[in-house]
Structures are given as structure tokens and as C-alpha cells.
Amino acid sequence: MKNRHVFPLLVCVALSLLIPTMLIAEPTTGQPKKIMLASTIGPIDAGIVGVLEEAFTKKTGIAVEHIGAGTGQALKLAETGTYDLVLVHAKTLEEKFVADRFGTKRYDLMYNDFVILGPASDPAKIKGMKDAADALKAIAQAQSLFVTRGDKSGTHVKELEIWKKAGIEPQGAWYQVFSEGAKGNAPTLTFTNEKQAYTIMDRATFITMRPKISLQVQVERDDILLNYITLIPVNPAKFPQVHHAEAMQFIEWLQGRDAQMIIRDFGKDKYGEPLFFPNSPEGKKL
């Protein structure tokens, strides 16, 4: 008689263990989808990243969360597999990221340009020069104070590219590494303005901060100063946990007409000029 009660008892125990598991697991299926983006800081500070994320979420219901870091650091963060895609602007670092199979492919998004800023007194006499490398040579020869981020960010990589073209390895008291350069272009520009020094800065940061600083554009419009910003999805073959389908949906939307029009018009109402220019295949048609 005692054995008749054993099986029902075992069933009850099994169900008691299973039901809480079912109750815990069930809500996860209804969690909203979310993409994690590691982005260079400049477009975040300018506001374009937040605007694009909000428009995409409104259209698709897929949330996007970002972290801001210099391009070199953003790529290192993505190499851990904890981010789904990156928004960066240093071609050599991007190509290595893809070659090492951390990312799948580079996708064009937008561009602006860098400028060489300096004090109104222009001690190195570079104002109006057409060649950025020649301008850096003049700064080095005059040993005029120059501030660098020094953090392997996209801005720093671009600066080093121009120094290399100039045939100069900058060093000395006149070449100052900003100790907090990793915090981004805005703090770097604030520091440079306090020092009344020269620096290389993206135009969007200069435009947004222009009312607060006295530094002036000294050199611009050289092709080497162009600043191309791209997207790279993290490789799902290397990191199966990434939300690759959602990341690709985000990239497809960002490259489409609606997002590229947002990029084209962003900043015009507030600053009287755009901060970025569309650069996807669809955006180039606008």
C-alpha cells in the first residue's frame, strides 16, 4: 500500500521543481530586443548618434544602447564580444579589426572633416595654407605649442597620419599630450583653447563649441583632412552571442534614405550648417 503513494509524490516533487523554472524562464522570451553599440565619442557629443538611435527604435521597436570611447578603445571593447557593432573613424584600425575576424565588413555611413585650429595670433604663420602636412611642419619648426589627444582615437590616428606625411615624429616640450584625451574631442578642445595652442579637431566639435572658444580655423579643405565614419558589425562566427540580425537591421536602416536624410540635415537648424554629410550608397544620391 505504501508504494501506491511513491509515484504521485515523485510527480509532485518534480512539478514543484519545474514550475518555478518555467515561471522564471517565460518572461525572457518577451524581453525587448536591444543592440549594444561601441561608438567613437565625437558623433555622440554632437548628438547625431542619439537622434539616429531614437528614430530607429521608434520605427522598429529595437532599442540601441551605446558606449562612447576613442576609436581604438571602441574596437578593443568590441573584441570582447560584448558589443554588437561599432561606429568608428580610423581606416587602418578598422581594416585590422576586420582582418582579425572581429568584424565582418566596413559599411560607409557619413563623413565630415578635420581642421587645424590655432590662436588668432597664429605664431607659426600657417593660416590659409592648403597643405596640412606643411602646416604641421611650420608648427614644429616654430615649436609652437600643439596639443594632441595621444590616445589612439580616430582623431589621434589622423593626426599621426599627417605628421607621418610631414616626415616628422613630434616630440619636445612644445608637443603636449592632453592627459584626459581619452575623454574625447570636446575636453581636448577646451584644454587647447585654455592653452591657446594648435590642435587637429573634427569640424563638428569645432562648430558646436565655437561660441565658447577663441581658437580659429587656420588650415582646412586638404583631402587628407577628410574624416570618414563607418559601421562594422561584430563577427557572429567568432561571437555567437552577438545580436547580429538586429545589428544588420540597424546598419541597413542607417544606410537607407530616411537615416541619410537625418544625417544630411542634422545641425542646420541650430548651427546654420550641417555637422556631417551622408556617405552610404543611398546617401550619396541625396
N, C-alpha and C positions, 0 to 999 in steps of 0.2 A: 504493500500500500504506500509505503514511504516513497518508492521510486516514481509513483504517478506524479508527484509534485516537483520532481527534479527538472524535467524538461520545461514546464511553464516558468519555473524560477529562472532557469538559464536564459530563456527568451526575454523575460522582464529585465534581467541584468544587462543583456546585450542591447536592448532598446534604450535603456537608461543611459548607456554609454554613447549610443549612436545619435540620439535626438539632440543633445547639446551641440555635437559636432555639426549636425545638419543646420541647426539654428545659427551657429557662428558662421558657417561657410556660405549660407544662402545670400546674405546681403552683399558679399563681394562681387557677385555676378551683376549687381545693379549699380556698381560704382561708376561714376562718370569717367570717360576716357581723359587722359592727360598726357601731354608731351612735355619733356624736360629739354630746355634749350640752354646751351652754354654760348654766350654771346660776347663779342667784343664790346667794350664799355661805351665807346662814342655814340653809336646809334641808340643805346639805352638812354644816355644822358640827353640826347637830342629829343627823345620822346617818340621816335618813329617805331621802335620795337613794341612798345606798349600799345600804340594805336593799331598796328598790324595784328597783334595777338588778339586784341579785343574784337576787331572786325571778323577774324577767323572764327573765334569762339561763338560769336553771335550767329554766324552762318551755319556752323557745323555742330555746335554743342561740345566740341573738343577743347578742353582747357589747355593753355600753354603757360608754363612757369619757366622763368629764365634766371640765370645767374650771370652777373657781369664780371668779366676778367679780361686782361690783355689777351690778344690772340694766342700767344704761346701758352699761357696758362689755361685758356679755354680749351685748347686742343689736348693738353695734358689731363684736364678733368674728364674730357670725353674718352680718353684712353682707358679709363676705369670701367667703362660700360654703364655708368650711372646716368648718362645723358643720351638723348635720342638723336640729336643733331647739333651742329654748331653753326654760328654766324660769325665769320672771321674775315680778315683782310690782309693776309701776307701769303702771296702765292707760293713761295718756296716752302714755307712751313705746311701749307695746305697740301701741296703735292707729295710731301714726305708722309703726311698723315694718311693719304690715300694709298701711297706705295707700300706703306707698312700694314695695310689692310685694316686700319682702324676705321676708316671711312670708305664709302663706296664710290663716290663721284662728286666732283665740284659742280655746283649749279650757280650760274650768274643771277644776281638779284638786283644790285644797284651800284652806283658809284658817286663819288664826289672828287675832290682833290685836296691835296695838301698845299700849304703856303708857308713861306719863310717869313716869320714875324720878327719885328725888332723895334727898338725905341725910335721915337721921332728924330732924335739926334743922329741916328744911323752912323755910329763911329766907324764901321767897316766900309761905308760908302757902297752899299750893294743895291740900293733902291733902284728899281726899274731894270735890273739885269734880267736877261732872258734865259740864262743857263743856271740852273740851281746848283750844279757842281762847282761852277766858277764862283758863285756867291759864297759857298762854304769855304772855298779856298781863300777868298778875301777875308772872311771872318777869322780863319785860322792864322793867316799872315798878320792880321791886326791884333790877334789874341784878344778879340772882343769876347765878352762873357757869353757863353752859349749853354743853354740848359737842355739836358736830354732826359727822357724817361728812364732809359737804361734798364728796361725790364723785359726785353724780348717780345714786347707787344707789337702789333702791326705798325703802329706809329714809329716805334724804335727800329724795327726792321727796315722800314722805308728810309729812315734817316741814315742807317748804316749803308744802305744801298747807294745813297747819294754820296756819302763820304768815300765809299769804295770807288765810285766813278771819278771822284776828285783826286784819287790817289793818295788820300790822307787817312792815317789812323789817329783820330783825335785823342789827345791826352794833354794834361797840364792843368794848371790852376784855372785857366780860362774856360775849360770844358767841365761843367758841373753836372754831376748825376743827381737828379732830384730824388731824395731818399724815399719819398712816398709816391714815386712814379707809377707803381702798380695800381694805385687808386684810380688812375685814368687821366684823360687829357685835360679835363676841367681843372682839377687841382694843380696839374703841371703848369697850365697856362696862368693860373692865379699866382703861382710862385714865380714864374718867369716875369710876369708883369711887376711884381714886387721888386725883383732884382733888376728890372729894366735891361733884360738880356735878349738875345736872339733865341729862337727855337723853331722847329718844324712842327706844324699843327694842322689838323684837318680843318677845312674851311667851315664845316658845320659847327664845330666847337667855337671857332672864332666869331661866327655870326651870332650865335646865341649869347656869347659873353661880351660882345663888342661894347655894350653900354657901360660895362663895369671895368674896362681896361683902357690903357692908353697906348698899348703896342699897336703898330701899324703893319699892314701887309707891305713887305719890301720886295719880295720876289714871288711870282705866280705864273701859271699858264705854261710851264715847261711840261712836256709829256711825261717825264719821269715822276712828276708830282701827282699823277692820276692815282686815285685810291679806289680800287675795285673791291666790292664787298660780296662775298659768296656764301652759299649754304652747302654743308656737307652732312648727309645722314650717316650716323654711326652704323658700322657694318654688322648686320644681324647674323652673319655666318660666324663672326668672332664673338658676338654678344647676343645670344638668342633671346635674352630678356628684354631687349630694347623694343619700343613700340614703333617698329619700322613702317608698318602700313599707315599709321596715323602721321608719322613724320613725313612720309612721302605725300600724303594728302595735303599737309601743310605746305610743303615745297611746291606742289602743283598749283595750289591756290596763290601762293606768293608770286609765282611766275606768271600768273594769269592777269587778264586785263584789269579786273577790279583792284587788286592789290597794287599793280603797277601804276594805276591812276592815283591811288593814295600816295604812293612814293613821289610821283611827279608833282603833286600839288602841295605836299607837306611843307609847311613853313611859309608859304607865300602870303597867307593872310596876316601872320604875325610879324614876319621879318621883311616882307616885300620881295623876297626871292626864295627859290627852293633850296633846301638843305641837301637833297640827294636827287639823283636822276635815275629813271628806270633803266634796267640793263638786261632783262630777260629777253628771249626772242620775241615775245609778245610786246614787251615794254619798249623795245627799240622801234616798234611801229607807231608809237604814240607821238 
